[in-house]
Amino acid sequence: MPVFNLWLIFSLSFIVTAIKERNLYAALASLHFSDRIDTILYTEIVMQEKQKIILLGLGKVGREVIRQLNSCALPLEVCALADSTASVVGDPLDIQLIKTSIHAKSQGDSLATLTDAQPLQILSNYFRNGTIIVDTSAAHDLDWDLALQKGCKLVFANKNAHAAAWEQAAYLYNQPGIRYESTVGAGLPVIASLRSQLASADKITRIEGVMSGTLGYLCSQLEAGVSYSQAVKKAYEAGYTEPDPRDDLSGFDVLRKALILARTAGWPLEERDFTVEPLYDNRLVGMPVSEFFSLTTFLDEIYAQQVEAAAKEGRVLRYLAGITPQGGRIDLQAVKRSSQLGALQGPGNYFAIHSQCYSPIPLVIAGPGAGIEVTANGVLNDIIALLS
Ligand SMILES: NC(=O)c1ccc[n+]([C@@H]2O[C@H](COP(=O)([O-])OP(=O)(O)OC[C@H]3O[C@@H](n4cnc5c(N)ncnc54)[C@H](OP(=O)(O)O)[C@@H]3O)[C@@H](O)[C@H]2O)c1
């Protein structure tokens, strides 16, 4: 057979294999296009294969997610960003506009002040099959029905949707296209561990631990002799608290995490199934955050006495959550300083998952449970999991 025909047969079979394997660039490149055409085709093909991302919420976590996304070479492109006032959109979103938006938000300006701002309603035009919507907002009222109908995948750092009444939240659990690891324990693989235990037919019986990095940090600061009011302020300034620190101090944030863990474990509990001890006083309810900070000093003495009483018995204060299929309890307890819980420092979280397999010694997951970088990293891991 002439050499030319052999080359043709080889080339055609290579092209067919490459196309079958969806490696279109290799197929086209094998036809010896000029370098310039190669580059254009490569760009177009890779662009076609990139998955789109919509990011809701450009606060501390949202901006860090963009920063981390930018430093990974993932087949993704941002097509929309939004805060509570407006969105910026594009297909893909112009890099310069992303930078301008991040800059505006880090200066405390809203997206609505940008000349390219669009109403939030326009976002639904970008809901397409496979688009990943990332909720790093603090919104309470987002409706995910349309996004799911259009085939979008969802990643949550925002706990509100999963912690809503079970009737409204149930559809967000046990769906392969929905991930919410960062809602509990920041980047620690707590949800993933529960899910894999359940997938292997292990039966979870009890979950307990320290689930608030903020309150863990607060307890460590109190133990070190820092006053309650100063400790709360330091936690806020370090980015450990919710936008309103009372969401942490009320125990409400731990309650939301406990609900999410319980529901992931297969127990459809409601808020009323928990007893919760708040770490602040009724007199601090209902005022702006700035005013709240200036009034917390009257609690300094009360907490200093509790720390002292615990220390006399070789104990330290920890804000604990215990969850069973029937309900839960969330409160401040004095634990032995020498125990694993007593050894926790700063924003460290500790989750003990008791199950049929993990008994009497539970499966323990511990590590940093708050902080912007680890939370954003948990979000990024969820995004990556949805790419595969
Ligand atoms: N910080 C942590 O360590 C941590 C850990 C785990 C989970 N989370 C969760 O992650 C989320 C973000 O936390 P963060 O610390 O980044 O809070 P943040 O700095 O206050 O940012 C919240 C963002 O959400 C936006 N937003 C509020 N309502 C919205 C709506 N309806 N539509 C679109 N955007 C809306 C806000 O817009 P404006 O700027 O216009 O107000 C802001 O950009 C929260 O739900 C929090 O509970 C945080």
The ligand as an SDF file (V2000), in Angstrom:
LIG
                    3D

 48 52  0  0  0  0  0  0  0  0999 V2000
  -17.5560   33.6220   57.5710 N   0  0  0  0  0  0  0  0  0  0  0  0
  -17.4720   32.3130   57.8190 C   0  0  0  0  0  0  0  0  0  0  0  0
  -16.4910   31.7950   58.4060 O   0  0  0  0  0  0  0  0  0  0  0  0
  -18.5790   31.3910   57.3480 C   0  0  0  0  0  0  0  0  0  0  0  0
  -18.4700   30.0130   57.5810 C   0  0  0  0  0  0  0  0  0  0  0  0
  -19.4680   29.1510   57.0810 C   0  0  0  0  0  0  0  0  0  0  0  0
  -20.5490   29.6890   56.4130 C   0  0  0  0  0  0  0  0  0  0  0  0
  -20.6550   31.0410   56.2390 N   0  0  0  0  0  0  0  0  0  0  0  0
  -21.8220   31.5670   55.5290 C   0  0  0  0  0  0  0  0  0  0  0  0
  -21.4040   32.1110   54.2880 O   0  0  0  0  0  0  0  0  0  0  0  0
  -22.2440   33.2080   53.9400 C   0  0  0  0  0  0  0  0  0  0  0  0
  -21.3700   34.4420   53.6700 C   0  0  0  0  0  0  0  0  0  0  0  0
  -20.6480   34.7710   54.8280 O   0  0  0  0  0  0  0  0  0  0  0  0
  -19.7330   36.1030   54.8350 P   0  0  0  0  0  0  0  0  0  0  0  0
  -18.9170   36.0130   56.0590 O   0  0  0  0  0  0  0  0  0  0  0  0
  -19.0670   36.2390   53.5110 O   0  0  0  0  0  0  0  0  0  0  0  0
  -20.8810   37.2370   55.0120 O   0  0  0  0  0  0  0  0  0  0  0  0
  -20.8520   38.7480   54.4950 P   0  0  0  0  0  0  0  0  0  0  0  0
  -19.4620   39.2330   54.3950 O   0  0  0  0  0  0  0  0  0  0  0  0
  -21.8330   39.5130   55.2900 O   0  0  0  0  0  0  0  0  0  0  0  0
  -21.4370   38.6420   53.0010 O   0  0  0  0  0  0  0  0  0  0  0  0
  -22.7580   38.3260   52.7460 C   0  0  0  0  0  0  0  0  0  0  0  0
  -23.0290   38.6400   51.2860 C   0  0  0  0  0  0  0  0  0  0  0  0
  -24.3510   38.1800   50.9580 O   0  0  0  0  0  0  0  0  0  0  0  0
  -24.9540   39.1720   50.1540 C   0  0  0  0  0  0  0  0  0  0  0  0
  -26.4060   39.0030   50.1310 N   0  0  0  0  0  0  0  0  0  0  0  0
  -27.2970   39.1340   51.1400 C   0  0  0  0  0  0  0  0  0  0  0  0
  -28.5400   38.9040   50.6880 N   0  0  0  0  0  0  0  0  0  0  0  0
  -28.4310   38.6190   49.3600 C   0  0  0  0  0  0  0  0  0  0  0  0
  -29.3540   38.3050   48.3370 C   0  0  0  0  0  0  0  0  0  0  0  0
  -30.6610   38.2440   48.5900 N   0  0  0  0  0  0  0  0  0  0  0  0
  -28.8870   38.0530   47.0800 N   0  0  0  0  0  0  0  0  0  0  0  0
  -27.5460   38.1130   46.8220 C   0  0  0  0  0  0  0  0  0  0  0  0
  -26.6150   38.4120   47.7550 N   0  0  0  0  0  0  0  0  0  0  0  0
  -27.0770   38.6730   49.0070 C   0  0  0  0  0  0  0  0  0  0  0  0
  -24.5110   40.4740   50.7910 C   0  0  0  0  0  0  0  0  0  0  0  0
  -24.7630   41.5450   49.9320 O   0  0  0  0  0  0  0  0  0  0  0  0
  -24.4620   43.0680   50.3810 P   0  0  0  0  0  0  0  0  0  0  0  0
  -22.9620   43.1720   50.3320 O   0  0  0  0  0  0  0  0  0  0  0  0
  -25.1780   43.8560   49.3430 O   0  0  0  0  0  0  0  0  0  0  0  0
  -25.0390   43.2170   51.7530 O   0  0  0  0  0  0  0  0  0  0  0  0
  -23.0270   40.1630   50.9800 C   0  0  0  0  0  0  0  0  0  0  0  0
  -22.3240   40.3880   49.7830 O   0  0  0  0  0  0  0  0  0  0  0  0
  -23.2090   33.4230   55.1240 C   0  0  0  0  0  0  0  0  0  0  0  0
  -24.4300   32.8050   54.8190 O   0  0  0  0  0  0  0  0  0  0  0  0
  -22.5260   32.6980   56.2720 C   0  0  0  0  0  0  0  0  0  0  0  0
  -23.4490   32.1830   57.2000 O   0  0  0  0  0  0  0  0  0  0  0  0
  -19.6890   31.9070   56.6650 C   0  0  0  0  0  0  0  0  0  0  0  0
  1  2  1  0
  2  3  2  0
  2  4  1  0
  4  5  1  0
  4 48  2  0
  5  6  2  0
  6  7  1  0
  7  8  2  0
  8  9  1  0
  8 48  1  0
  9 10  1  0
  9 46  1  0
 10 11  1  0
 11 12  1  0
 11 44  1  0
 12 13  1  0
 13 14  1  0
 14 15  2  0
 14 16  1  0
 14 17  1  0
 17 18  1  0
 18 19  2  0
 18 20  1  0
 18 21  1  0
 21 22  1  0
 22 23  1  0
 23 24  1  0
 23 42  1  0
 24 25  1  0
 25 26  1  0
 25 36  1  0
 26 27  1  0
 26 35  1  0
 27 28  2  0
 28 29  1  0
 29 30  1  0
 29 35  2  0
 30 31  1  0
 30 32  2  0
 32 33  1  0
 33 34  2  0
 34 35  1  0
 36 37  1  0
 36 42  1  0
 37 38  1  0
 38 39  2  0
 38 40  1  0
 38 41  1  0
 42 43  1  0
 44 45  1  0
 44 46  1  0
 46 47  1  0
M  CHG  2   8   1  16  -1
M  END
$$$$
